Amino acid sequence: MEALRTLTRQPEPAQWAKAFWPMVAVAVAAMLDQSTRGPSVTTLLLTAAFG
């Protein structure tokens, strides 16, 4: 039963925000890619973040 309690534990708000906001940022970048004619916005953001 200990494993069941661990799996059903509610995430804390800080943990939820850590997962939610990056997902929103990626979704916005993907939408911007569809509305630009020039270079890919997603590629520019990923290059700036990881390059």
N, C-alpha and C positions, 0 to 999 in steps of 0.2 A: 504493500500500500504506500510505502514511502515514495516510490517512483511515480505513482499516480498523483500524489500531492505535488511533487516537484513539477510535473508536466502541466498541471492545471493552475499553477500559480499565476496571478495577474502581474503583468510587467509594471514596473514603476514608471511614472510619467517621463522621467529623464531618459530611460531606456527606450521608451516609445518614441520620443522626439528624435533620438539618435538614429532611429531607423526611418522615421517618417520624412523628415526634412530633406535628406539626400535624395530620396525617391521623388519628392516633389521637384527638386532642382533638375533631376534628369528628365522628368516629364516635360518641364518647361523648356529645357534645351532641345528636346526632340520636337516640340511644337514650333520652336523658333526655326529649326532646320527646314521645316516645310514652308516657311514664309520668307525665306531669304533667297536672293539670286546669287550672291557671292559665295565665298567659302563657307563650308559647313560650320555652323555655330558650335555644334557638339564637338567637332574635331578641335576647334580653337580652344574651347574650355578644357577639354581633356589634355591637350598639349600644354596649356598653361598650368594645369593642376599637377600633372605627372611628368612633365618634360623638364 
